[in-house]
Amino acid sequence: MRGLHAYSIVGVLWFVSVCCWFYGGQACLEEERKALLQLKDSINIYPNNATYPVLEDWVGEDCCQWYREISCSTSSSRVIGIDLFNARDPSLGVWYPNATLFAQFKELESLDLTSNQIGGWVMPEGLCSLKRLKQLNLWGNQLDDRSLPSCLGNLSSLEDLDLSSNNLRNPLGISTGLCFLKSLTQLDLSYNKLHDQSLASCLGNLSSLQTLDLSWNNLTFTYGAISTGLCGLKRLTELRLRDNNLHDQSLPSCLGNLTSLEYLDLAENNLTSTFGISTGLCGLKRLTELRLRDNNLHDQSLPSCLGNLTSLEYLDLAENNLTSTFGISTGLCGLKRLTELRLRDNNLHDQSLPSCLGNLTSLEYLDLAENNLTSTFGISTGSVYVA
């Protein structure tokens, strides 16, 4: 029995040692550790050779243990994630990283270079060699059209690309590359300087795209330059067009082709009527959230077919020119799943609120602030929170 007990102890110790080796005992590869240290120097060296303390914990032989910025594969110990969010001191000015440093990370899947004053690249082909890269985050830098690598289309595994908050005006120089990203599911181009001619008609080639953010640009869609491509995105579930220069005639009637769409943001534009897109809009049977805040909509603007949006849960019509909801009451009161309705800052008065609002049995939040109401008695009962 004593011998069996000894064997069992040895077996347990062997199992523990194997687990420790497999789940954390392996150090990172030396060439990757050296590449990270070179990257650290590139990010942080001041003219006087002092270093910015953000990455001061990048010390030791095992880079897989370096705080949160680095993540490694448990099977190969190779670096699979690099998070350098806001790692560079802004006082250092524009940074032009040598992209060949990233080429050392053969299994890299996620690279976050957010807010690092990047103005371009030295040897950009190094970035495009990352065949396993799934997520690339470049928002909040100083990239312009010329500084985006034309070889981005080589990143065949890329699923999430964030280029928001840069200085992009006309990214046609990378359109061919972008349109080869067949695995891309999320594309964020918000907070740039894009105009109608900026966006390639090949946008429709991104057949896997589910989320597209074009907010805070200079788009008018006047020339219909991207409508064909845009309306070909059959898997798109989220479309953000907030704060552009869209008007009634600029919205493509083919929006109704986006039958998978669940979220549509048209807030802060120049819309006076949605009639031009009513046929398309009312065909979006999966739409759960519709944002039309801060336009110039009036009573006759809203289509009576609004009630066809039977999946709608959130509707924002705040900051418009509505005086009466009677024009849409039939449709509005048919939205049985609506949980939040925002009508703040319009010109509504007591008689303009339809009595059928009580039919909205799922409603939890109703915002009527900053109108001309003297009484909300007709709708104040129940569990609805009235602002």
TAFEN-V78962 format. One line per field, one symbol per residue. ss: DSSP state (H for helix, E for strand, L for the rest). phi: phi as a letter, one per 20 degrees, with the letter a starting at -180 (. if undefined). Layout:
ss=???
phi=???
//
This chain:
ss=LHHHHHHHHHHHHHHHHHHHHHHHHLLLLHHHHHHHHHHHHHHHELLLLLELHHHLLLLLLLHHHLLLLEEELLLLLLEEEEELLLLLLHHHLLEEEEHHHHHHLLLLLEEELLLLLEEEEELHHHHHHLLLLLEEELLLLLLLHHHLLHHHHHLLLLLEEELLLLLLLLHHHHHHHHLLLLLLLEEELLLLLLLHHHLLHHHHHLLLLLEEELLLLLLLLLLLLLHHHHLLLLLLLEEELLLLLLLHHHLLHHHHHLLLLLEEELLLLLLLLLHHHHHHHLLLLLLLEEELLLLLLLHHHLLHHHHHLLLLLEEELLLLLLLLLHHHHHHHLLLLLLLEEELLLLLLLHHHLLHHHHHLLLLLEEELLLLLLLLLHHHLLLLLEEL
phi=.fffffffffffffffffffffdrffeffffffffffffgfffdfegemfdfffdfeecofdffdelefdccffedmefdbcddgleefgffnfdcfeffffffefdfdccddglcmfdrcelfffffeefefdccdcfmdcfdgfeeffegffefefdccddflcdfdbfffdfffffeefefdccddflccfcgffefffgffefefdccddflcdfclgemfdfffffeefefdccdcglddfcgfeefffgffefefdccddflcdfdbdgfdgffgfeefefdccdcglccfcgefeffegffefefdccddflcdfdbeffcfffffeefefdbcdcglccfcgfeefffgffefefdccddflcdedbdgfceenefede
//
